[in-house]
Amino acid sequence: MENIVDVFKVLSNRTRVDILIWLKNPLEHFDKPTAHLNKNMSEKGGVCVGDIQEKANMSPSTVSHYLKMMQQVGLLESERHGQWTYYRRNEANINQLVNIMKKDL
């Protein structure tokens, strides 16, 4: 986490926080089997952008922008399979943020 201020800016939006919550337990929040990256393709898993957009009930461009912002500060990782991009939480960076908050804030 290079710039913690940028991370908090990203987290200052309710929808972006919701996306992090949804991606923490994707099977609970995305009920369509096609929403999830098949575990055979990647051990890390992920949720399709279109399904995140549908759940957020926002335009594709807005959700894509949010996901890009979250990835840029290290909260999310993405993986492309064909024409689809799947996102997942970057747990290592999220844990680092939690540790920084416990220790330094």
DSSP file (Angstrom, degrees, kcal/mol; ACC not computed):
  #  RESIDUE AA STRUCTURE BP1 BP2  ACC     N-H-->O    O-->H-N    N-H-->O    O-->H-N    TCO  KAPPA ALPHA  PHI   PSI    X-CA   Y-CA   Z-CA
    1    1 A M              0   0    0      0, 0.0     3,-0.3     0, 0.0    73,-0.1   0.000 360.0 360.0 360.0  94.7    0.0    0.0    0.0
    2    2 A E        +     0   0    0      1,-0.3     2,-0.6    71,-0.1    71,-0.1   0.940 360.0  24.6 -69.9 -48.0    2.0    2.9   -1.3
    3    3 A N    >>  -     0   0    0      1,-0.1     4,-1.4    70,-0.1     3,-0.6  -0.853  60.8-176.0-126.3  97.6   -0.4    5.7   -0.7
    4    4 A I  H 3> S+     0   0    0     -2,-0.6     4,-2.3    -3,-0.3     5,-0.2   0.786  84.0  63.4 -63.5 -28.2   -2.9    5.0    2.1
    5    5 A V  H 3> S+     0   0    0      1,-0.2     4,-2.0     2,-0.2    -1,-0.2   0.910 102.1  50.3 -63.1 -41.4   -4.7    8.2    1.4
    6    6 A D  H <> S+     0   0    0     -3,-0.6     4,-2.1     2,-0.2    -1,-0.2   0.877 108.1  53.5 -64.0 -37.0   -5.6    7.0   -2.1
    7    7 A V  H  X S+     0   0    0     -4,-1.4     4,-2.1     1,-0.2    -2,-0.2   0.933 109.5  47.5 -62.4 -45.7   -7.0    3.8   -0.6
    8    8 A F  H  < S+     0   0    0     -4,-2.3     4,-0.3     1,-0.2    -1,-0.2   0.841 108.1  55.7 -67.3 -31.9   -9.2    5.7    1.7
    9    9 A K  H >< S+     0   0    0     -4,-2.0     3,-1.1     1,-0.2    -1,-0.2   0.928 109.0  47.4 -61.6 -44.5  -10.4    7.9   -1.1
   10   10 A V  H >< S+     0   0    0     -4,-2.1     3,-0.9     1,-0.3    -2,-0.2   0.893 111.4  51.1 -63.3 -39.1  -11.5    4.8   -3.0
   11   11 A L  T 3< S+     0   0    0     -4,-2.1    -1,-0.3     1,-0.2    -2,-0.2   0.459  87.6  85.0 -79.0   0.0  -13.2    3.4    0.1
   12   12 A S  T <  S+     0   0    0     -3,-1.1     2,-0.5    -4,-0.3    -1,-0.2   0.388  76.0  81.6 -82.4   6.1  -15.1    6.7    0.6
   13   13 A N  S <> S-     0   0    0     -3,-0.9     4,-2.0     1,-0.1     5,-0.2  -0.952  72.9-145.1-116.0 127.8  -17.8    5.5   -1.8
   14   14 A R  H  > S+     0   0    0     -2,-0.5     4,-2.7     1,-0.2     5,-0.2   0.875  99.0  52.3 -59.8 -41.5  -20.6    3.1   -0.6
   15   15 A T  H  > S+     0   0    0      2,-0.2     4,-2.4     1,-0.2    -1,-0.2   0.904 108.7  50.1 -65.1 -40.0  -20.8    1.1   -3.8
   16   16 A R  H  > S+     0   0    0      2,-0.2     4,-1.8     1,-0.2    -1,-0.2   0.897 111.8  48.2 -65.4 -38.6  -17.1    0.5   -3.9
   17   17 A V  H  X S+     0   0    0     -4,-2.0     4,-2.2     2,-0.2    -2,-0.2   0.920 110.1  52.9 -64.2 -43.1  -17.2   -0.7   -0.3
   18   18 A D  H  X S+     0   0    0     -4,-2.7     4,-3.2     1,-0.2     5,-0.2   0.907 105.4  54.5 -58.2 -42.2  -20.2   -2.9   -1.2
   19   19 A I  H  X S+     0   0    0     -4,-2.4     4,-2.5     1,-0.2    -1,-0.2   0.917 108.0  49.2 -59.6 -43.2  -18.2   -4.4   -4.1
   20   20 A L  H  X S+     0   0    0     -4,-1.8     4,-0.9     2,-0.2    -1,-0.2   0.909 112.6  48.2 -61.5 -41.1  -15.5   -5.4   -1.7
   21   21 A I  H >X S+     0   0    0     -4,-2.2     4,-1.0     2,-0.2     3,-0.7   0.934 111.9  49.0 -64.2 -46.5  -18.1   -6.9    0.6
   22   22 A W  H 3< S+     0   0    0     -4,-3.2     3,-0.5     1,-0.2     7,-0.4   0.898 110.5  50.6 -60.7 -41.0  -19.7   -8.8   -2.2
   23   23 A L  H 3< S+     0   0    0     -4,-2.5    66,-0.4     1,-0.2    -1,-0.2   0.661  97.4  68.7 -75.0 -14.1  -16.3  -10.2   -3.4
   24   24 A K  H << S+     0   0    0     -4,-0.9    -1,-0.2    -3,-0.7    -2,-0.2   0.904 121.4  15.2 -67.8 -39.4  -15.4  -11.4    0.1
   25   25 A N  S >X S+     0   0    0     -4,-1.0     4,-1.3    -3,-0.5     3,-1.2  -0.619  75.8 168.4-131.8  72.2  -18.2  -14.0   -0.2
   26   26 A P  H 3> S+     0   0    0      0, 0.0     4,-2.6     0, 0.0    -1,-0.1   0.825  74.3  58.8 -61.6 -33.2  -19.1  -14.2   -3.9
   27   27 A L  H 34 S+     0   0    0      1,-0.2    -4,-0.1     2,-0.2    -5,-0.0   0.806 108.6  47.5 -66.4 -26.0  -21.1  -17.4   -3.6
   28   28 A E  H <4 S+     0   0    0     -3,-1.2    -1,-0.2    -6,-0.2     3,-0.1   0.808 121.5  34.0 -79.5 -32.2  -23.4  -15.6   -1.1
   29   29 A H  H  < S+     0   0    0     -4,-1.3     2,-0.6    -7,-0.4    -2,-0.2   0.654 115.4  51.7-103.5 -18.5  -23.8  -12.5   -3.2
   30   30 A F     <  +     0   0    0     -4,-2.6    -1,-0.2    -5,-0.2     5,-0.1  -0.908  58.8 178.3-123.8 102.6  -23.8  -13.7   -6.8
   31   31 A D        +     0   0    0     -2,-0.6    -1,-0.1    -3,-0.1    -4,-0.1   0.570  51.9  95.4 -86.8  -8.3  -26.3  -16.5   -7.3
   32   32 A K    >   -     0   0    0      1,-0.1     3,-1.9     2,-0.0     4,-0.4  -0.704  69.0-143.8 -82.9 128.5  -25.8  -17.1  -11.0
   33   33 A P  G >  S+     0   0    0      0, 0.0     3,-0.9     0, 0.0    -1,-0.1   0.810 100.1  60.7 -60.8 -27.5  -23.3  -19.9  -11.6
   34   34 A T  G 3  S+     0   0    0      1,-0.2    14,-0.1     3,-0.0    17,-0.1   0.610  88.8  73.4 -74.9  -9.9  -22.0  -18.1  -14.7
   35   35 A A  G <  S+     0   0    0     -3,-1.9    13,-2.6    12,-0.1     2,-0.3   0.769  88.2  73.1 -71.7 -24.7  -21.0  -15.1  -12.4
   36   36 A H  B <  S-A   47   0A   0     -3,-0.9     2,-0.4    -4,-0.4    11,-0.2  -0.701  86.4-115.6-101.5 142.1  -18.0  -17.1  -11.0
   37   37 A L        -     0   0    0      9,-2.6     9,-0.3    -2,-0.3     5,-0.1  -0.587  44.3-106.4 -68.7 126.0  -14.8  -18.0  -12.6
   38   38 A N    >>  -     0   0    0     -2,-0.4     3,-1.5     1,-0.2     4,-1.3  -0.322  20.7-134.2 -56.4 128.8  -14.6  -21.7  -12.9
   39   39 A K  T 34 S+     0   0    0      1,-0.3    -1,-0.2     2,-0.2     6,-0.1   0.762 104.3  63.6 -60.2 -25.6  -12.2  -23.0  -10.3
   40   40 A N  T 34 S+     0   0    0      1,-0.2    -1,-0.3     3,-0.1     3,-0.2   0.815 103.5  48.4 -68.1 -28.0  -10.6  -25.3  -12.9
   41   41 A M  T <4 S+     0   0    0     -3,-1.5     2,-0.3     1,-0.3    -2,-0.2   0.812 131.3   4.0 -80.0 -31.2   -9.5  -22.2  -14.8
   42   42 A S    ><  -     0   0    0     -4,-1.3     3,-0.6    -5,-0.1    -1,-0.3  -0.939  53.8-147.4-157.4 129.5   -8.0  -20.5  -11.8
   43   43 A E  T 3  S+     0   0    0     -2,-0.3    -4,-0.1     1,-0.2    -1,-0.1   0.733 101.5  60.2 -66.9 -20.7   -7.5  -21.5   -8.2
   44   44 A K  T 3  S-     0   0    0      1,-0.1    -1,-0.2    -3,-0.1    -5,-0.1   0.759  91.1-160.4 -82.2 -25.0   -8.0  -17.9   -7.2
   45   45 A G    <   -     0   0    0     -3,-0.6     2,-0.2    -7,-0.2    -1,-0.1  -0.186  10.7-171.6  74.3-171.1  -11.5  -17.5   -8.6
   46   46 A G        -     0   0    0     -9,-0.3    -9,-2.6    -4,-0.1     2,-0.4  -0.864  23.0-103.0 159.1 169.1  -13.3  -14.3   -9.4
   47   47 A V  E     -AB  36  87A   0     40,-2.5    40,-2.7    -2,-0.2   -11,-0.2  -0.970  38.3-109.0-123.5 137.4  -16.6  -12.7  -10.4
   48   48 A C  E >>  - B   0  86A   0    -13,-2.6     4,-1.8    -2,-0.4     3,-0.6  -0.330  21.5-127.3 -65.6 140.2  -17.4  -11.4  -13.9
   49   49 A V  H 3> S+     0   0    0     36,-2.0     4,-2.8     1,-0.2     5,-0.2   0.889 108.2  57.5 -54.3 -43.2  -17.6   -7.7  -14.4
   50   50 A G  H 3> S+     0   0    0      1,-0.2     4,-2.2     2,-0.2    -1,-0.2   0.856 106.6  48.3 -60.2 -36.0  -21.1   -7.9  -15.9
   51   51 A D  H <> S+     0   0    0     -3,-0.6     4,-2.1     2,-0.2    -1,-0.2   0.845 110.7  50.2 -74.9 -33.4  -22.4   -9.6  -12.8
   52   52 A I  H  X S+     0   0    0     -4,-1.8     4,-2.4     2,-0.2    -2,-0.2   0.925 111.9  49.3 -65.3 -43.8  -20.9   -7.0  -10.5
   53   53 A Q  H  X>S+     0   0    0     -4,-2.8     5,-1.4     1,-0.2     4,-1.2   0.906 110.5  50.2 -61.4 -43.1  -22.4   -4.3  -12.7
   54   54 A E  H  <5S+     0   0    0     -4,-2.2     3,-0.3     1,-0.2    -1,-0.2   0.919 112.3  46.4 -63.1 -43.9  -25.8   -6.0  -12.6
   55   55 A K  H  <5S+     0   0    0     -4,-2.1    -1,-0.2     1,-0.2    -2,-0.2   0.878 112.7  49.7 -67.5 -37.0  -25.7   -6.3   -8.8
   56   56 A A  H  <5S-     0   0    0     -4,-2.4    -1,-0.2    -5,-0.2    -2,-0.2   0.699  99.8-140.6 -73.6 -18.3  -24.6   -2.7   -8.4
   57   57 A N  T  <5 +     0   0    0     -4,-1.2     2,-0.3    -3,-0.3    -3,-0.2   0.921  59.6 121.5  56.5  46.5  -27.4   -1.6  -10.7
   58   58 A M  S   <S-     0   0    0     -5,-1.4    -1,-0.2     1,-0.1    -2,-0.1  -0.842  71.6 -77.4-132.0 168.0  -25.1    1.0  -12.3
   59   59 A S     >  -     0   0    0     -2,-0.3     4,-2.3     1,-0.1     5,-0.2  -0.313  39.8-119.1 -65.4 149.6  -23.9    1.6  -15.8
   60   60 A P  H  > S+     0   0    0      0, 0.0     4,-2.6     0, 0.0     5,-0.2   0.875 113.7  54.1 -57.0 -38.0  -21.1   -0.6  -17.1
   61   61 A S  H  > S+     0   0    0      2,-0.2     4,-2.1     1,-0.2     5,-0.1   0.895 108.8  47.9 -66.6 -38.8  -18.8    2.4  -17.5
   62   62 A T  H  > S+     0   0    0      2,-0.2     4,-2.5     1,-0.2    -1,-0.2   0.935 114.1  45.8 -66.5 -46.0  -19.2    3.5  -13.9
   63   63 A V  H  X S+     0   0    0     -4,-2.3     4,-2.8     2,-0.2     5,-0.2   0.911 111.9  51.9 -64.9 -41.4  -18.6    0.0  -12.5
   64   64 A S  H  X S+     0   0    0     -4,-2.6     4,-2.3    -5,-0.2    -1,-0.2   0.906 110.3  49.4 -59.9 -41.0  -15.6   -0.5  -14.8
   65   65 A H  H  X S+     0   0    0     -4,-2.1     4,-2.5     2,-0.2    -2,-0.2   0.924 111.3  49.0 -63.7 -44.4  -14.2    2.8  -13.5
   66   66 A Y  H  X S+     0   0    0     -4,-2.5     4,-2.4     1,-0.2    -2,-0.2   0.925 111.9  48.5 -60.2 -45.8  -14.8    1.8   -9.9
   67   67 A L  H  X S+     0   0    0     -4,-2.8     4,-2.1     1,-0.2    -1,-0.2   0.890 110.9  50.8 -63.5 -39.5  -13.1   -1.6  -10.5
   68   68 A K  H  X S+     0   0    0     -4,-2.3     4,-2.6    -5,-0.2    -1,-0.2   0.923 110.5  49.4 -63.7 -44.3  -10.2    0.1  -12.1
   69   69 A M  H  X S+     0   0    0     -4,-2.5     4,-1.5     1,-0.2    -2,-0.2   0.921 111.9  48.5 -59.6 -44.4   -9.8    2.5   -9.2
   70   70 A M  H  <>S+     0   0    0     -4,-2.4     5,-2.3     1,-0.2     6,-1.1   0.849 112.8  48.0 -67.4 -34.5   -9.9   -0.3   -6.7
   71   71 A Q  H ><5S+     0   0    0     -4,-2.1     3,-1.2     4,-0.2    -1,-0.2   0.892 106.3  57.6 -71.5 -39.5   -7.4   -2.3   -8.7
   72   72 A Q  H 3<5S+     0   0    0     -4,-2.6    -2,-0.2     1,-0.3    -1,-0.2   0.842 108.7  45.3 -61.7 -34.2   -5.0    0.7   -9.0
   73   73 A V  T 3<5S-     0   0    0     -4,-1.5    -1,-0.3    -5,-0.2    -2,-0.2   0.464 121.7-107.6 -90.0  -0.3   -4.8    1.1   -5.2
   74   74 A G  T < 5S+     0   0    0     -3,-1.2    19,-0.2    -4,-0.3    -3,-0.2   0.573  87.5 115.8  93.1  10.2   -4.3   -2.7   -4.8
   75   75 A L  S   <S+     0   0    0     -5,-2.3    15,-2.7    -6,-0.2     2,-0.3   0.781  77.3  36.1 -81.4 -26.0   -7.7   -3.7   -3.3
   76   76 A L  E     -C   89   0A   0     -6,-1.1     2,-0.3    13,-0.3    13,-0.2  -0.874  61.1-157.0-126.6 157.5   -8.6   -5.9   -6.3
   77   77 A E  E     -C   88   0A   0     11,-2.8    11,-2.2    -2,-0.3     2,-0.3  -0.919  15.3-154.9-123.1 154.1   -7.0   -8.2   -8.8
   78   78 A S  E     -C   87   0A   0     -2,-0.3     2,-0.4     9,-0.2     9,-0.2  -0.932   8.9-167.4-130.7 157.9   -8.3   -9.1  -12.2
   79   79 A E  E     -C   86   0A   0      7,-2.2     7,-3.0    -2,-0.3     2,-0.4  -0.985  14.7-142.5-144.0 130.9   -7.9  -12.0  -14.6
   80   80 A R  E     +C   85   0A   0     -2,-0.4     2,-0.4     5,-0.2     5,-0.2  -0.795  17.0 178.5 -98.9 134.1   -9.0  -12.1  -18.2
   81   81 A H  E >   -C   84   0A   0      3,-3.1     3,-2.0    -2,-0.4     2,-0.3  -0.918  65.7 -51.8-133.6 106.6  -10.5  -15.2  -19.8
   82   82 A G  T 3  S-     0   0    0     -2,-0.4     0, 0.0     1,-0.3     0, 0.0  -0.485 122.0 -18.9  63.9-127.9  -11.5  -14.7  -23.4
   83   83 A Q  T 3  S+     0   0    0     -2,-0.3     2,-0.4    -3,-0.1    -1,-0.3   0.457 123.1  86.7 -89.8  -1.0  -13.7  -11.7  -23.6
   84   84 A W  E <   - C   0  81A   0     -3,-2.0    -3,-3.1   -35,-0.0     2,-0.5  -0.791  60.0-154.6-106.5 143.4  -14.5  -11.7  -19.9
   85   85 A T  E     - C   0  80A   0     -2,-0.4   -36,-2.0    -5,-0.2     2,-0.4  -0.957  10.5-159.5-113.9 133.5  -12.7  -10.1  -17.0
   86   86 A Y  E     -BC  48  79A   0     -7,-3.0    -7,-2.2    -2,-0.5     2,-0.3  -0.918   4.7-155.6-114.7 137.1  -13.1  -11.5  -13.5
   87   87 A Y  E     +BC  47  78A   0    -40,-2.7   -40,-2.5    -2,-0.4     2,-0.3  -0.849  14.7 170.8-114.0 148.8  -12.3   -9.6  -10.3
   88   88 A R  E     - C   0  77A   0    -11,-2.2   -11,-2.8    -2,-0.3     2,-0.1  -0.957  39.8 -89.2-145.7 161.4  -11.4  -10.8   -6.9
   89   89 A R  E     - C   0  76A   0    -66,-0.4     2,-1.2    -2,-0.3   -13,-0.3  -0.420  29.2-129.4 -69.9 146.6  -10.1   -9.2   -3.7
   90   90 A N     >  -     0   0    0    -15,-2.7     4,-2.2     1,-0.2     3,-0.3  -0.783  29.8-176.4 -94.8  88.4   -6.4   -8.8   -3.2
   91   91 A E  H  > S+     0   0    0     -2,-1.2     4,-2.7     1,-0.2     5,-0.2   0.831  75.5  57.8 -61.6 -35.5   -6.4  -10.4    0.3
   92   92 A A  H  > S+     0   0    0      1,-0.2     4,-1.9     2,-0.2    -1,-0.2   0.933 111.3  42.1 -61.7 -45.1   -2.7   -9.8    0.9
   93   93 A N  H  > S+     0   0    0     -3,-0.3     4,-2.3   -19,-0.2    -2,-0.2   0.869 113.2  52.5 -71.0 -35.9   -3.1   -6.0    0.4
   94   94 A I  H  X S+     0   0    0     -4,-2.2     4,-2.3     2,-0.2    -2,-0.2   0.919 110.7  48.1 -64.9 -42.2   -6.3   -5.8    2.4
   95   95 A N  H  X S+     0   0    0     -4,-2.7     4,-2.4     2,-0.2    -2,-0.2   0.883 109.7  53.1 -64.4 -37.6   -4.6   -7.6    5.3
   96   96 A Q  H  X S+     0   0    0     -4,-1.9     4,-2.4    -5,-0.2    -2,-0.2   0.910 108.4  50.3 -62.3 -42.1   -1.7   -5.2    4.9
   97   97 A L  H  X S+     0   0    0     -4,-2.3     4,-2.5     2,-0.2    -2,-0.2   0.921 109.9  50.1 -61.4 -44.7   -4.2   -2.3    5.2
   98   98 A V  H  X S+     0   0    0     -4,-2.3     4,-2.4     1,-0.2    -2,-0.2   0.917 111.1  49.2 -59.9 -43.6   -5.8   -3.8    8.3
   99   99 A N  H  X S+     0   0    0     -4,-2.4     4,-2.5     2,-0.2     5,-0.3   0.891 109.9  50.9 -64.9 -39.6   -2.3   -4.2    9.9
  100  100 A I  H  X>S+     0   0    0     -4,-2.4     4,-3.0     2,-0.2     5,-0.9   0.916 110.9  49.4 -61.9 -43.1   -1.4   -0.6    9.0
  101  101 A M  H  X5S+     0   0    0     -4,-2.5     4,-0.7     1,-0.2    -2,-0.2   0.902 113.7  45.7 -64.2 -41.1   -4.6    0.6   10.6
  102  102 A K  H  <5S+     0   0    0     -4,-2.4    -2,-0.2    -5,-0.2    -1,-0.2   0.906 124.3  32.2 -67.3 -41.0   -4.0   -1.4   13.8
  103  103 A K  H  <5S+     0   0    0     -4,-2.5    -2,-0.2    -5,-0.2    -3,-0.2   0.914 131.8  22.2 -85.4 -45.7   -0.4   -0.4   14.1
  104  104 A D  H  <5       0   0    0     -4,-3.0    -3,-0.2    -5,-0.3    -2,-0.1   0.655 360.0 360.0-105.3 -18.8   -0.1    3.1   12.8
  105  105 A L     <<       0   0    0     -5,-0.9    -3,-0.1    -4,-0.7    -4,-0.1   0.439 360.0 360.0-107.2 360.0   -3.6    4.7   12.9
